[in-house]
Amino acid sequence: MRKLAKAIAVGAVVVPVVLGGATVASADSGPGYGKSDNSATVYGGSSSKTLSGFKDGKAYFVKVSKTANSTGATGNATGSHS
């Protein structure tokens, strides 16, 4: 019985993820890929974000990073679109 409950729980999670991935892949707008990283210590902090996908039928790519510590701060951004 426990294995059956576990299989149902896994299926309840996997099926929407698979179907949702198919929906995103065929969508005309919205990010197709997104990743974000953030960290902080007593010495400073950093964050980065990468996005790519299609918006209004055009491809785009954006990458942004920011870092700060006791000596200053820096930021960097790269982007492109078709």
PyMOL commands that set and color helices and strands:
alter all, ss='L'
color gray80, all
select helices_A, chain A and resi 2-26
alter helices_A, ss='H'
color red, helices_A
select strands_A, chain A and resi 30-41+44-55+58-69+72-81
alter strands_A, ss='S'
color yellow, strands_A
deselect
rebuild
show_as cartoon
